[in-house]
């Protein structure tokens, strides 16, 4: 039985979150999910059950900072922002992703 898209996404969640926060600035969890889904034209869907533990871990690793703010809809939400340490990790994550995709591409092209 093959992996679902959510299983495949789990390995890239850190990369996607850090990159989104780097480009978009501080966002709350729902905003992160919506942005990733929108930019990927609905190909990637981040489940809350995966996102919030990942955000917590990244905050513990000091790749993210957070603060409570009021959303556009008047609700209180925790907004996450990338830190300098997070930017350094993002560079490592990008490099790792590029190596992985290069390797997979080489295998697919092998004849």
Backbone as a printed PyTorch tensor [residue, N CA C, xyz], in Angstrom:
tensor([[[  0.8460,  -1.1810,   0.0000],
         [  0.0000,   0.0000,   0.0000],
         [  0.8910,   1.2430,   0.0000]],

        [[  0.6390,   2.1900,  -0.8890],
         [  1.4680,   3.3840,  -1.0300],
         [  1.1960,   4.4130,   0.0450]],

        [[  2.1110,   5.3240,   0.1660],
         [  1.9560,   6.4090,   1.1340],
         [  0.9480,   7.4250,   0.6190]],

        [[  0.1950,   8.0050,   1.5400],
         [ -0.7240,   9.0730,   1.1550],
         [  0.0810,  10.3500,   0.9530]],

        [[ -0.5390,  11.3410,   0.3390],
         [  0.1300,  12.6250,   0.1480],
         [  0.5170,  13.2420,   1.4800]],

        [[ -0.3090,  13.0350,   2.5250],
         [  0.0120,  13.5990,   3.8330],
         [  1.2660,  12.9570,   4.4100]],

        [[  1.4600,  11.6480,   4.1940],
         [  2.6730,  10.9760,   4.6680],
         [  3.8930,  11.5320,   3.9530]],

        [[  3.7840,  11.7430,   2.6650],
         [  4.8960,  12.2940,   1.8910],
         [  5.1950,  13.7240,   2.3280]],

        [[  4.1460,  14.4800,   2.6270],
         [  4.2950,  15.8780,   3.0180],
         [  5.0150,  16.0130,   4.3530]],

        [[  4.8160,  15.0340,   5.2490],
         [  5.3980,  15.1220,   6.5890],
         [  6.8960,  15.3680,   6.5440]],

        [[  7.6030,  14.7360,   5.6290],
         [  9.0470,  14.8980,   5.5310],
         [  9.4850,  16.2640,   5.0490]],

        [[  8.5800,  17.0190,   4.4740],
         [  8.9270,  18.3420,   3.9430],
         [  8.2550,  19.4750,   4.7050]],

        [[  7.5430,  19.1400,   5.7620],
         [  6.7670,  20.1430,   6.4860],
         [  7.6380,  21.2620,   7.0500]],

        [[  8.7730,  20.9310,   7.6270],
         [  9.6690,  21.9600,   8.1690],
         [ 10.0820,  22.9230,   7.0740]],

        [[ 10.4920,  22.3790,   5.9400],
         [ 10.9050,  23.2070,   4.7970],
         [  9.7620,  24.1320,   4.3680]],

        [[  8.5630,  23.5880,   4.2240],
         [  7.4260,  24.3840,   3.7650],
         [  7.0490,  25.4870,   4.7580]],

        [[  7.0520,  25.1590,   6.0360],
         [  6.6930,  26.1480,   7.0590],
         [  7.7330,  27.2570,   7.1170]],

        [[  9.0060,  26.8870,   7.1890],
         [ 10.0560,  27.9080,   7.2750],
         [ 10.0600,  28.8080,   6.0500]],

        [[  9.9140,  28.2160,   4.8730],
         [  9.9050,  29.0090,   3.6400],
         [  8.6970,  29.9520,   3.5900]],

        [[  7.5470,  29.4460,   4.0050],
         [  6.3400,  30.2790,   4.0130],
         [  6.5090,  31.4650,   4.9390]],

        [[  7.0300,  31.2210,   6.1370],
         [  7.2170,  32.3200,   7.0840],
         [  8.3020,  33.2850,   6.6240]],

        [[  9.2920,  32.7760,   5.9010],
         [ 10.3400,  33.6540,   5.3650],
         [  9.7480,  34.6070,   4.3270]],

        [[  8.8700,  34.0940,   3.4910],
         [  8.3340,  34.9200,   2.4040],
         [  7.1150,  35.7380,   2.8030]],

        [[  6.2810,  35.2000,   3.6920],
         [  5.0220,  35.8580,   4.0330],
         [  5.0570,  36.6610,   5.3380]],

        [[  6.0570,  36.3970,   6.1730],
         [  6.0650,  37.0400,   7.4790],
         [  5.2210,  36.2440,   8.4570]],

        [[  5.0160,  36.7820,   9.6510],
         [  4.3010,  36.0440,  10.6960],
         [  2.8930,  35.6160,  10.2700]],

        [[  2.5660,  34.3670,  10.5980],
         [  1.2470,  33.8020,  10.2940],
         [  0.8110,  32.9030,  11.4370]],

        [[ -0.5030,  32.7230,  11.5710],
         [ -1.0240,  31.7350,  12.5080],
         [ -1.1550,  30.4040,  11.7710]],

        [[ -1.4440,  29.3510,  12.5080],
         [ -1.4840,  28.0100,  11.9240],
         [ -2.4060,  27.8880,  10.7290]],

        [[ -3.6250,  28.3980,  10.8510],
         [ -4.5610,  28.3080,   9.7400],
         [ -4.0340,  29.0570,   8.5250]],

        [[ -3.4050,  30.2160,   8.7510],
         [ -2.8260,  30.9870,   7.6480],
         [ -1.7130,  30.2270,   6.9500]],

        [[ -0.9040,  29.5060,   7.7160],
         [  0.1540,  28.6750,   7.1200],
         [ -0.4540,  27.5920,   6.2300]],

        [[ -1.4390,  26.8810,   6.7810],
         [ -2.0960,  25.8090,   6.0130],
         [ -2.7100,  26.3550,   4.7290]],

        [[ -3.4310,  27.4530,   4.8500],
         [ -4.1170,  28.0420,   3.6970],
         [ -3.1160,  28.4980,   2.6400]],

        [[ -2.0060,  29.1080,   3.0590],
         [ -1.0160,  29.5880,   2.1070],
         [ -0.3700,  28.4250,   1.3430]],

        [[  0.0410,  27.4050,   2.0610],
         [  0.6870,  26.2500,   1.4140],
         [ -0.2800,  25.5830,   0.4430]],

        [[ -1.5250,  25.4330,   0.8490],
         [ -2.5260,  24.8220,  -0.0220],
         [ -2.7760,  25.6820,  -1.2560]],

        [[ -2.8750,  26.9810,  -1.0570],
         [ -3.1490,  27.8980,  -2.1650],
         [ -1.9940,  27.9490,  -3.1620]],

        [[ -0.7770,  28.1330,  -2.6630],
         [  0.3860,  28.2520,  -3.5450],
         [  0.6200,  26.9540,  -4.3220]],

        [[  0.3100,  25.8190,  -3.6990],
         [  0.5080,  24.5310,  -4.3700],
         [ -0.6870,  24.1550,  -5.2380]],

        [[ -1.5970,  25.0690,  -5.4470],
         [ -2.8460,  24.8380,  -6.1790],
         [ -3.5310,  23.5550,  -5.7130]],

        [[ -3.7010,  23.4690,  -4.4100],
         [ -4.3940,  22.3620,  -3.7390],
         [ -3.6950,  21.0090,  -3.8380]],

        [[ -2.4490,  20.9770,  -4.2800],
         [ -1.7150,  19.7100,  -4.3310],
         [ -1.2100,  19.3010,  -2.9540]],

        [[ -0.9510,  20.2840,  -2.0920],
         [ -0.4520,  20.0140,  -0.7500],
         [ -1.4600,  20.5090,   0.2700]],

        [[ -1.8180,  19.6350,   1.1810],
         [ -2.7340,  20.0020,   2.2710],
         [ -2.0750,  19.6140,   3.5810]],

        [[ -1.8820,  20.5850,   4.4270],
         [ -1.2630,  20.3480,   5.7240],
         [ -2.3830,  20.1390,   6.7370]],

        [[ -2.3560,  19.0020,   7.4010],
         [ -3.3550,  18.6960,   8.4300],
         [ -2.9340,  19.3310,   9.7510]],

        [[ -3.8980,  19.8300,  10.4960],
         [ -3.6060,  20.4610,  11.7810],
         [ -2.9100,  19.4920,  12.7300]],

        [[ -3.2570,  18.2120,  12.6360],
         [ -2.6450,  17.2030,  13.4910],
         [ -1.1620,  17.0360,  13.2500]],

        [[ -0.6950,  17.4020,  12.0600],
         [  0.7350,  17.3810,  11.7400],
         [  1.3720,  18.7420,  11.9970]],

        [[  0.6240,  19.7980,  11.6940],
         [  1.1940,  21.1450,  11.7550],
         [  1.5520,  21.5770,  13.1790]],

        [[  0.6180,  21.4610,  14.1020],
         [  0.8580,  22.0390,  15.4260],
         [  1.9890,  21.3510,  16.2010]],

        [[  2.1100,  20.0300,  16.1420],
         [  3.2970,  19.4210,  16.7670],
         [  4.6010,  19.8870,  16.1120]],

        [[  4.5800,  20.0690,  14.7890],
         [  5.7730,  20.5410,  14.0790],
         [  6.1080,  21.9720,  14.4860]],

        [[  5.1010,  22.8240,  14.5900],
         [  5.3290,  24.2130,  15.0250],
         [  5.9040,  24.2390,  16.4370]],

        [[  5.3670,  23.4030,  17.3120],
         [  5.8580,  23.3370,  18.6840],
         [  7.3290,  22.9140,  18.7080]],

        [[  7.6630,  21.8950,  17.9250],
         [  9.0490,  21.4140,  17.8630],
         [  9.9730,  22.4990,  17.3100]],

        [[  9.5480,  23.1860,  16.2580],
         [ 10.3830,  24.2390,  15.6600],
         [ 10.5540,  25.4140,  16.6170]],

        [[  9.5280,  25.6650,  17.4240],
         [  9.6370,  26.7270,  18.4230],
         [ 10.6290,  26.3130,  19.5200]],

        [[ 10.5710,  25.0500,  19.9360],
         [ 11.5250,  24.5480,  20.9360],
         [ 12.9570,  24.5950,  20.4100]],

        [[ 13.1240,  24.3450,  19.1070],
         [ 14.4560,  24.4050,  18.4770],
         [ 14.8960,  25.8420,  18.2070]],

        [[ 14.0180,  26.7920,  18.5290],
         [ 14.2600,  28.2290,  18.3370],
         [ 14.3940,  28.6150,  16.8600]],

        [[ 13.7320,  27.8600,  16.0000],
         [ 13.6670,  28.2240,  14.5770],
         [ 12.5070,  29.1790,  14.3450]],

        [[ 11.5650,  29.1760,  15.3080],
         [ 10.4010,  30.0500,  15.2500],
         [ 10.2400,  30.7660,  16.5790]],

        [[  9.6840,  31.9490,  16.4990],
         [  9.2170,  32.6420,  17.7010],
         [  7.7040,  32.7750,  17.5380]],

        [[  7.0180,  33.0480,  18.6200],
         [  5.5630,  33.1820,  18.5090],
         [  5.0550,  34.2250,  19.4930]],

        [[  3.8920,  34.7610,  19.1560],
         [  3.1890,  35.6480,  20.0900],
         [  1.7120,  35.6350,  19.7440]],

        [[  0.9240,  35.8490,  20.7820],
         [ -0.5200,  35.8840,  20.6090],
         [ -0.9370,  37.2380,  20.0520]],

        [[ -1.7760,  37.1920,  19.0240],
         [ -2.2970,  38.4140,  18.4030],
         [ -3.7460,  38.1840,  18.0160]],

        [[ -4.3880,  39.2370,  17.6090],
         [ -5.7680,  39.1410,  17.1420],
         [ -5.7510,  39.0450,  15.6220]],

        [[ -6.5140,  38.0930,  15.0800],
         [ -6.5900,  37.8980,  13.6270],
         [ -7.4710,  38.9720,  12.9960]],

        [[ -7.5060,  38.9660,  11.6680],
         [ -8.3740,  39.8850,  10.9260],
         [ -9.8440,  39.6840,  11.3080]],

        [[-10.1810,  38.4750,  11.7470],
         [-11.5710,  38.1640,  12.1160],
         [-11.8520,  38.4010,  13.5960]],

        [[-10.8900,  39.0200,  14.2960],
         [-11.1070,  39.3720,  15.6850],
         [-10.8810,  38.2460,  16.6780]],

        [[-10.2740,  37.1660,  16.2320],
         [ -9.9940,  36.0420,  17.1300],
         [ -8.5470,  36.0860,  17.5780]],

        [[ -8.3170,  35.5800,  18.7800],
         [ -6.9610,  35.5010,  19.3040],
         [ -6.2870,  34.2500,  18.7320]],

        [[ -5.0720,  34.3950,  18.2070],
         [ -4.3500,  33.2550,  17.6300],
         [ -2.8570,  33.4410,  17.8550]],

        [[ -2.1590,  32.3340,  17.8770],
         [ -0.7090,  32.3640,  18.0340],
         [ -0.0890,  32.5420,  16.6480]],

        [[  0.6740,  33.6200,  16.4910],
         [  1.3420,  33.9050,  15.2230],
         [  2.8000,  33.4810,  15.3380]],

        [[  3.2880,  32.8310,  14.3010],
         [  4.6580,  32.3190,  14.2720],
         [  5.4860,  33.1370,  13.2980]],

        [[  6.7630,  33.3500,  13.6530],
         [  7.7030,  34.0740,  12.7970],
         [  9.0120,  33.2880,  12.7660]],

        [[  9.7020,  33.3460,  11.6380],
         [ 10.9900,  32.6690,  11.5140],
         [ 12.0580,  33.5080,  12.2270]],

        [[ 12.9790,  32.8290,  12.8840],
         [ 14.0860,  33.4950,  13.5730],
         [ 15.3500,  33.3880,  12.7180]],

        [[ 16.4180,  34.0360,  13.1410],
         [ 17.6950,  33.8980,  12.4190],
         [ 18.1590,  32.4450,  12.4140]],

        [[ 17.9740,  31.7910,  13.5380],
         [ 18.3200,  30.3690,  13.6220],
         [ 17.4620,  29.5580,  12.6350]],

        [[ 16.2120,  29.9470,  12.4960],
         [ 15.3090,  29.3030,  11.5440],
         [ 15.7400,  29.5350,  10.1010]],

        [[ 16.2530,  30.7240,   9.8220],
         [ 16.7470,  31.0120,   8.4680],
         [ 17.9500,  30.1300,   8.1300]],

        [[ 18.8120,  29.9150,   9.1120],
         [ 19.9630,  29.0280,   8.9040],
         [ 19.4780,  27.5970,   8.6600]],

        [[ 18.4660,  27.1720,   9.4200],
         [ 17.9210,  25.8220,   9.2260],
         [ 17.2410,  25.7140,   7.8690]],

        [[ 16.5650,  26.7560,   7.4480],
         [ 15.9180,  26.7590,   6.1380],
         [ 16.9430,  26.5330,   5.0360]],

        [[ 18.0930,  27.1760,   5.1360],
         [ 19.1500,  26.9740,   4.1270],
         [ 19.5670,  25.5070,   4.0860]],

        [[ 19.7050,  24.8850,   5.2510],
         [ 20.0650,  23.4600,   5.3100],
         [ 18.9610,  22.5850,   4.7310]],

        [[ 17.7240,  22.9130,   5.0570],
         [ 16.5800,  22.1430,   4.5530],
         [ 16.4840,  22.2400,   3.0270]],

        [[ 16.7030,  23.4420,   2.4810],
         [ 16.6700,  23.6230,   1.0230],
         [ 17.7550,  22.7960,   0.3500]],

        [[ 18.9550,  22.8440,   0.9130],
         [ 20.0760,  22.0880,   0.3580],
         [ 19.7800,  20.5930,   0.3700]],

        [[ 19.2380,  20.1110,   1.4690],
         [ 18.8900,  18.6980,   1.5930],
         [ 17.8150,  18.3140,   0.5760]],

        [[ 16.8020,  19.1570,   0.4210],
         [ 15.7240,  18.9070,  -0.5400],
         [ 16.2790,  18.8570,  -1.9640]],

        [[ 17.1710,  19.7770,  -2.3000],
         [ 17.7420,  19.8070,  -3.6450],
         [ 18.5680,  18.5550,  -3.9240]],

        [[ 19.3310,  18.0890,  -2.9300],
         [ 20.0960,  16.8440,  -3.0880],
         [ 19.1650,  15.6560,  -3.3020]],

        [[ 18.1160,  15.5970,  -2.4900],
         [ 17.1610,  14.4960,  -2.5900],
         [ 16.4880,  14.4740,  -3.9560]],

        [[ 15.9870,  15.6200,  -4.3970],
         [ 15.2760,  15.6490,  -5.6770],
         [ 16.2270,  15.3760,  -6.8390]],

        [[ 17.4770,  15.8070,  -6.7250],
         [ 18.4740,  15.5160,  -7.7600],
         [ 18.7180,  14.0050,  -7.8310]],

        [[ 18.8510,  13.3720,  -6.6760],
         [ 19.0800,  11.9280,  -6.6320],
         [ 17.9070,  11.1450,  -7.1900]],

        [[ 16.6950,  11.5280,  -6.7980],
         [ 15.5020,  10.8490,  -7.3060],
         [ 15.4110,  11.0270,  -8.8130]],

        [[ 15.6730,  12.2270,  -9.2860],
         [ 15.6350,  12.4940, -10.7290],
         [ 16.6350,  11.6320, -11.4780]],

        [[ 17.8240,  11.4690, -10.9350],
         [ 18.8550,  10.6440, -11.5820],
         [ 18.4020,   9.1920, -11.6740]],

        [[ 17.7770,   8.7090, -10.6070],
         [ 17.2990,   7.3310, -10.6330],
         [ 16.1820,   7.1750, -11.6540]],

        [[ 15.2580,   8.1240, -11.7140],
         [ 14.1570,   8.0450, -12.6690],
         [ 14.6300,   8.1130, -14.1090]],

        [[ 15.7230,   8.8290, -14.3470],
         [ 16.2350,   8.9820, -15.7080],
         [ 17.1730,   7.8720, -16.1300]],

        [[ 17.5840,   7.0250, -15.1850],
         [ 18.5440,   5.9550, -15.4820],
         [ 17.9240,   4.9650, -16.4490]],

        [[ 18.7070,   4.6070, -17.4860],
         [ 18.1810,   3.6030, -18.4360],
         [ 19.1750,   2.5090, -18.6720]]])
